[in-house]
Amino acid sequence: MYEGIVQELIDELGQLPGIGPKSAQRIAFHILQTEKVDVTRLANVLLEVRDKVRFCDICGNVSEQPTCMICRDPRRSAALICVVEEAKDVVAIERTREFKGLYHVLGGAISPIDGVGPDDLRIRQLMQRLADNTVQEVIIATDPNLEGEATATYLSRLLTTLEIRVTRLASGLPVGGDLEYADEVTLGRAFEGRREVAK
């Protein structure tokens, strides 16, 4: 639609997750109208993040050092490991300020349609972390979708061979939601996870 490099920029931006054609076009024109110094700073940050950021040798979280700040924190409980699909899930859980243990990032979820099997995830590394009997509980916090459920089921079966407590995050109705708009699976989970009201 546009000439040369402008269309190339729109096409490249459109490859980013969550950026559709209209958003890509809007961002491209914002960049065109931005001061050169700001565009240069953005380009430098993009290059720097690719050069400096790596994945934690222990848990798989993003880090600029061999181990992430969570794995280095002596105040965290080594007896608890929360298994998540992606590093962004660590941030979501940390925002709650409820979890004081360590994490293990799988790097995705089992998805036969996409050709992702258990061997493509960091499951072997998880099993190595559990071998020293330090961990007492593994919390499976995969997404509540088809792939996340398949991954949780696989991990549950694998971990039952160990003498470790295995739990799954509760799921159900969101706060502020209406029952009439809830799908059957979500409503079913809400019934399964119901708890007694304090008297």
Order of alpha helices (4+ residues) and beta strands (2+ residues): alpha-alpha-alpha-beta-beta-alpha-beta-alpha-beta-alpha-beta-alpha-beta-alpha
